[in-house]
Amino acid sequence: MSSVSVRRAVCAGAVGALVVAALGSGVASADGSDPNDGLEIQAPYEQAVVAAPEGGGTAPYRSMALGLQHYNSDYTVTDGRLTVDVSGLTGVAEVQWPADCVPDDAGTVAVCDTGDVPVRYTPQVQLKLRAAPGAAVGAQGTVEYSATATGGPDGTLSVPEYSTETFVTVGSGPDLGVSAPQDVSGVAPGTDLTVPFDITNTGNEVAHGFSVKLWATYGLDVATRYPECTHSGPDDTGSQYPSMTYVTCSFDTEVAPGATVQLPAPLRLAVTRHALNERFDYEVEPAGDVTDLDSSDNGRSWHITADNTADFAVHGTEVSGAAGDTVAAGFRFVNRGPAWVADVASGDPVPAIDYYLPPGTTATSVPRTCRTAAPAAGDPSVPHYVCTLPTWTSPDLKVDFPFRLRVDQVVPDATGRVTVRPYDGSPAFAFDPRVRNNSAKVVVNPSA
């Protein structure tokens, strides 16, 4: 059985900060393939329900999104089956099953059909929960899960029974949330976009003001400036997140239970000339020391893809040396722009660079972001290194990889090969308009 991992959602701001890791530490395999896959249950770690009114009546239902995903796009995974066990909610909360779930006779365990399992998670099952009659504030129960699906390297993927759970708590207070935006693509640089930023209180108490945090990747500019906010830009020396804009705000607007409010003016983003794959994260919290009932909908991520290009290129070198000499025989990577490039979803590097050494040489000094890899196809005697770059590749970036090679044997026109390729194993960079400059030669002892 293939490996299984379970991930739970984290704060939108923390997700947005993925792109700011200093250097990518992993190295893709030589052919970009990965023989593993895993099934993951996406469920909130905690879920709140609102206590029933003191004067009688029933509590309102609240939605809880669930689903499955797997992580290797080389495989197709279908027939997702998510088993949901709510027997641990007895006396705490009641459940309303959706049409895609089939409960048992007791109504406490249901198998939910999630259909095809995506690599990028989207909610597939929407449960509805409400506090049970008489359940006191602070009462807590659990929902447990297991899952199976068809696909992956072994034909079947599974998550063990009850390896994932959600803690459901009866609470009272404000519950602010923002609706999920629809990702957009094909946006022209220079365009202004309006962020869909409505704030709704689905709790049972008034929120006396709220705070807002915004994170914008390097290709976006937060064009709307509110007097209630402070900004740090991607080029500020004291910026919390390099290559990002970070904004914090505090508003005194009250949000009553059931009410929806907007910011004082529409929040607009400018798509800059160096935009490509962008991400805008935003988060809202009640003001003061008040705890939000359910943080799962407090933050959102908006993915924005610009219609732009980035020209990746590598430059080799020519050097000479006698047998036993050590020569500088590295190469340079350049992003000619105009776009910056980053994997704003995973934080992984975008390019990987293959360097096959010239015949008759041995590497004596290797850059710290390069690792040995599988030999060249058809010639296992050719040493091979794979190098990575920072997790973001800015316009006009130039990075030198200063390999030093020992000349073991003088071979006239000994030619090594350097190629930049996608780190994730894709066949080509969709954004790169010129592929001829993605390869270069490193020649030791050229004859001319």
C-alpha positions in Angstrom: 0.0 0.0 0.0 1.3 3.5 -0.8 2.2 6.0 1.8 -0.6 7.9 3.5 -0.5 11.4 4.9 -3.2 13.5 6.5 -3.0 17.3 6.4 -5.2 19.8 8.0 -5.8 23.4 7.0 -3.6 26.1 8.4 -4.0 29.9 8.7 -4.2 31.5 5.3 -1.4 33.9 6.2 0.9 31.0 7.0 0.1 29.4 3.7 0.8 32.7 1.9 4.3 32.8 3.5 5.3 29.6 1.9 6.9 31.4 -1.0 9.4 33.2 1.2 11.6 30.2 2.2 15.2 31.2 1.5 16.3 28.2 -0.6 14.6 25.1 -1.9 16.2 22.1 -0.1 14.7 19.3 -2.2 16.0 18.0 -5.5 13.8 16.5 -8.1 14.6 13.2 -9.6 16.5 13.1 -12.9 13.4 12.4 -14.9 10.9 14.3 -12.6 9.0 11.1 -11.8 7.6 10.1 -8.4 6.4 6.5 -7.9 4.5 7.3 -4.7 1.0 8.7 -4.1 -1.1 9.2 -1.0 -4.7 9.8 -0.1 -5.5 12.7 2.2 -8.7 13.5 4.1 -9.4 17.2 4.3 -11.4 18.0 7.4 -11.2 20.8 10.0 -9.4 20.0 13.2 -11.9 22.0 15.1 -15.5 22.9 14.4 -17.8 25.1 16.5 -21.6 25.0 16.7 -23.7 27.7 18.2 -25.6 27.0 21.4 -29.4 26.9 21.2 -31.2 30.1 22.4 -31.8 30.3 26.1 -35.5 30.9 25.7 -36.0 27.8 23.7 -35.9 26.9 20.1 -33.3 25.2 18.0 -29.8 26.2 17.1 -29.0 27.1 13.5 -27.2 24.6 11.3 -23.6 25.3 10.4 -21.8 23.9 7.4 -18.6 21.8 7.6 -16.7 21.1 4.4 -15.0 17.7 3.9 -13.2 16.1 1.0 -10.4 14.0 -0.3 -7.2 14.7 -2.3 -4.1 12.9 -3.5 -0.7 14.5 -4.2 0.8 12.9 -7.3 -0.6 14.3 -10.6 1.0 11.4 -12.5 -1.9 9.2 -11.3 -5.6 9.4 -11.8 -7.6 8.6 -8.7 -11.3 7.9 -8.8 -14.2 6.5 -6.8 -13.4 8.3 -3.6 -15.3 7.0 -0.5 -15.2 9.0 2.7 -16.6 7.3 5.8 -17.8 9.7 8.4 -18.6 8.5 12.0 -20.5 11.0 14.1 -21.4 8.6 17.0 -19.0 10.7 19.2 -21.4 13.7 18.9 -24.2 12.2 20.9 -25.7 14.8 23.2 -23.5 17.5 21.7 -24.5 18.0 18.1 -27.0 16.8 15.5 -26.1 16.1 11.9 -27.9 16.7 8.6 -26.5 14.4 5.9 -26.2 15.6 2.3 -27.5 13.6 -0.6 -24.1 12.2 -1.5 -23.8 10.5 1.9 -25.6 7.2 2.8 -26.0 6.8 6.6 -26.5 3.5 8.4 -29.7 2.6 10.2 -28.6 4.4 13.3 -27.8 7.6 11.3 -24.4 7.8 13.0 -22.0 6.4 10.3 -22.3 7.3 6.6 -20.3 6.6 3.5 -20.0 9.7 1.3 -19.3 9.5 -2.5 -16.6 12.1 -3.4 -16.2 10.9 -7.0 -12.9 11.7 -8.7 -10.2 12.7 -6.3 -8.3 15.9 -7.2 -4.7 16.8 -6.6 -5.7 20.3 -5.5 -8.4 20.1 -2.8 -11.8 21.5 -3.3 -14.7 20.7 -0.9 -16.8 17.7 -2.0 -19.0 17.0 1.0 -21.0 19.6 3.0 -22.2 18.3 6.3 -24.6 20.5 8.4 -24.2 20.5 12.2 -26.1 22.2 15.0 -26.0 22.0 18.8 -28.2 19.3 20.3 -31.1 20.5 22.5 -29.8 21.2 26.0 -26.1 21.0 25.0 -24.2 23.5 27.2 -21.5 25.9 26.1 -18.2 24.0 26.2 -19.7 20.6 25.5 -17.4 18.7 23.0 -17.6 15.7 20.8 -15.7 14.2 17.9 -16.3 13.2 14.2 -13.9 10.5 12.9 -13.1 9.5 9.3 -11.5 6.9 7.0 -11.4 6.8 3.2 -10.6 4.7 0.2 -10.1 5.5 -3.5 -9.2 3.7 -6.7 -5.8 4.6 -8.3 -2.2 5.3 -7.4 0.8 3.1 -8.0 -0.8 0.0 -6.3 -4.4 0.5 -7.7 -5.9 1.4 -4.3 -5.3 4.2 -1.9 -6.6 4.4 1.7 -6.6 6.4 4.9 -6.8 4.1 7.9 -9.9 3.9 10.0 -10.4 6.8 12.4 -6.9 8.3 11.8 -8.4 11.7 11.3 -10.9 13.5 13.5 -12.7 16.8 14.0 -13.4 18.1 17.5 -16.9 19.8 17.6 -17.5 22.2 20.4 -20.7 24.1 21.5 -19.8 27.8 21.8 -21.2 31.3 22.0 -19.7 34.4 20.4 -19.1 36.1 17.1 -18.0 34.1 14.1 -16.6 36.2 11.3 -15.9 34.7 7.9 -15.1 35.7 4.3 -16.5 33.9 1.3 -14.1 31.8 -0.9 -13.1 33.7 -4.1 -13.1 32.3 -7.6 -9.5 32.0 -9.0 -8.8 34.0 -12.2 -6.4 33.5 -15.1 -5.4 35.2 -18.3 -5.2 38.6 -16.5 -3.2 41.2 -18.5 -0.4 43.0 -16.6 -1.6 46.5 -15.7 -5.1 45.3 -14.8 -6.8 46.3 -11.6 -8.8 43.7 -9.8 -11.4 44.1 -7.0 -11.1 41.6 -4.1 -14.4 39.9 -3.2 -14.2 40.9 0.5 -17.5 40.6 2.3 -17.4 39.9 6.1 -20.3 37.9 7.6 -21.0 37.1 11.2 -22.5 33.7 11.5 -22.1 33.6 15.3 -24.7 34.6 18.0 -22.9 37.6 19.4 -21.9 41.0 18.0 -18.3 41.5 16.8 -17.2 44.9 18.1 -14.8 45.7 15.3 -12.4 43.5 13.5 -8.8 43.2 12.3 -7.7 42.4 8.8 -4.4 41.0 7.5 -3.4 40.9 3.8 -0.6 39.2 2.0 0.2 39.9 -1.7 2.8 38.1 -3.7 5.5 40.1 -5.6 3.5 40.5 -8.8 0.6 42.2 -7.0 0.3 45.7 -5.5 -2.3 46.5 -2.9 -3.6 49.7 -4.6 -6.3 50.7 -2.0 -4.9 52.4 1.0 -7.0 52.7 4.2 -6.0 55.0 7.0 -6.7 52.1 9.4 -3.9 50.0 7.8 -0.1 49.8 7.9 1.9 48.5 4.9 5.2 46.9 4.3 6.3 46.4 0.7 8.3 43.7 -0.9 11.3 46.0 -1.1 11.2 47.2 2.5 14.3 46.2 4.4 12.2 45.5 7.5 9.5 43.6 5.6 8.3 40.5 7.5 8.0 38.5 4.3 10.5 39.1 1.5 9.0 39.4 -2.0 5.6 40.1 -0.5 3.4 43.0 0.5 2.0 42.7 4.1 -0.8 44.8 5.4 -2.4 44.9 8.8 -5.6 46.8 9.6 -8.0 47.6 12.5 -11.6 48.6 11.9 -14.2 49.6 14.5 -17.2 48.6 12.4 -19.6 46.5 14.5 -20.9 43.3 12.9 -24.2 41.9 14.3 -25.2 38.2 14.2 -26.3 37.4 10.7 -25.0 40.7 9.3 -22.6 41.2 6.3 -20.4 44.2 6.0 -17.7 45.5 3.6 -14.5 47.4 4.0 -14.8 51.3 3.8 -14.0 51.2 0.1 -13.5 48.3 -2.4 -10.2 46.6 -2.0 -8.3 46.8 -5.3 -5.1 45.0 -6.5 -2.9 46.2 -9.3 -1.4 43.4 -11.4 2.1 44.6 -12.1 4.2 44.1 -15.3 6.2 41.3 -13.5 3.1 39.3 -12.5 2.7 35.7 -13.4 1.4 33.1 -10.9 0.2 35.2 -8.0 -1.6 34.7 -4.7 -3.5 37.1 -2.5 -4.2 35.9 1.1 -6.6 37.7 3.4 -7.8 37.1 6.9 -10.3 38.6 9.4 -10.6 38.3 13.2 -12.9 39.9 15.8 -11.3 42.9 17.5 -9.9 42.8 21.0 -9.3 39.6 22.9 -12.5 38.0 21.5 -12.0 34.5 20.1 -13.7 33.7 16.8 -16.0 30.6 17.1 -14.7 29.0 14.0 -11.5 30.0 12.3 -11.8 27.8 9.3 -13.5 30.5 7.2 -11.5 33.5 8.5 -8.8 33.4 5.8 -8.9 32.8 2.1 -6.4 32.5 -0.8 -7.1 34.0 -4.2 -4.9 32.7 -7.0 -4.4 35.1 -9.9 -2.6 34.0 -13.1 -1.3 36.8 -15.4 -0.9 36.5 -19.1 2.8 37.0 -19.1 6.2 35.4 -19.8 9.5 34.8 -18.2 12.6 33.9 -20.3 14.8 31.4 -18.4 18.3 30.9 -19.8 21.6 29.3 -18.9 25.1 30.3 -19.9 28.0 28.0 -20.0 31.8 28.6 -20.1 35.0 27.5 -21.8 38.2 26.9 -19.8 41.5 25.2 -20.4 43.8 23.2 -18.0 46.5 20.6 -17.9 46.0 17.1 -16.4 45.8 17.6 -12.6 44.8 21.2 -12.8 41.6 22.5 -11.1 39.6 24.9 -13.2 36.5 27.1 -12.6 33.9 25.5 -14.9 30.5 26.6 -13.7 27.5 28.2 -15.3 25.0 31.0 -14.8 21.2 31.0 -14.7 19.3 34.1 -15.8 15.7 35.1 -15.7 15.3 37.7 -18.4 11.7 38.4 -17.4 9.6 40.3 -17.6 7.8 38.2 -15.0 9.0 36.8 -11.7 8.2 33.1 -11.1 7.3 31.3 -7.9 5.3 28.2 -6.9 2.9 30.1 -4.6 1.0 27.0 -3.8 3.7 24.6 -2.5 6.7 26.9 -2.0 8.9 24.5 -4.1 11.5 25.9 -6.4 10.3 26.4 -10.0 13.4 25.5 -12.0 15.9 22.7 -11.6 19.2 22.7 -13.5 20.9 19.6 -14.8 24.7 19.7 -15.1 26.5 16.8 -16.9 30.2 17.2 -16.4 32.7 17.3 -19.3 34.5 14.0 -20.0 37.7 13.5 -18.1 36.8 15.8 -15.2 35.7 15.4 -11.5 33.9 18.0 -9.4 36.1 19.1 -6.5 33.8 22.0 -5.3 30.0 21.9 -5.7 27.6 24.8 -4.9 25.5 24.1 -1.8 22.3 24.1 -3.7 23.5 21.3 -6.0 23.3 17.5 -5.4 24.6 14.5 -7.2 21.9 12.8 -9.3 21.4 9.8 -11.6 24.1 9.5 -14.4 23.3 10.5 -18.0 21.0 8.2 -19.8 23.0 5.7 -21.9 26.3 6.8 -20.3 26.7 6.0 -16.6 30.2 7.3 -16.6 29.1 10.9 -17.0 28.7 12.6 -13.5 25.4 14.4 -13.1 24.4 17.2 -10.7 21.0 18.8 -10.1 20.9 22.4 -8.8 18.0 24.4 -7.5 17.3 28.1 -7.1 15.5 30.3 -4.5 11.8 29.6 -4.3 11.1 32.8 -6.1 12.9 33.8 -9.3 12.8 37.6 -9.8 13.1 39.4 -13.1 16.7 40.0 -14.1 17.9 37.4 -11.5 21.4 36.2 -12.2 22.7 33.2 -10.2 26.2 31.8 -10.7 26.9 28.1 -9.9 30.7 28.1 -9.4 31.7 24.5 -9.9 35.4 23.7 -9.8 36.5 20.7 -11.8 39.8 18.7 -11.7 41.1 17.7 -15.1 41.8 14.0 -14.7 42.5 13.5 -18.4 43.0 16.1 -21.1 40.2 15.5 -23.7 40.2 18.0 -26.5 36.8 19.8 -26.6 35.5 17.9 -23.6 31.9 19.2 -23.5 29.5 19.1 -20.6 25.8 20.0 -20.8 23.7 22.3 -18.7 19.9 22.4 -19.0 17.2 24.2 -17.0 13.9 22.4 -16.7 10.8 22.4 -14.5 11.5 21.2 -10.9 8.1 19.5 -10.7 8.7 17.1 -13.6 6.6 18.9 -16.2 7.9 18.6 -19.8 8.4 22.4 -20.3 7.9 25.8 -18.8 4.6 27.1 -20.1 5.6 30.7 -19.5 9.0 30.5 -21.2 8.8 32.0 -24.8 12.3 30.8 -25.8 13.5 27.3 -25.2 16.7 27.3 -27.2 18.5 29.2 -24.5 17.4 26.7 -21.8 20.6 24.7 -22.6 24.3 25.6 -22.8 27.7 23.9 -23.0 30.6 23.9 -20.6 33.8 23.1 -22.6 37.1 22.1 -21.1 40.2 22.5 -23.4 38.5 23.8 -26.5 40.5 23.2 -29.6 39.7 26.6 -31.1 
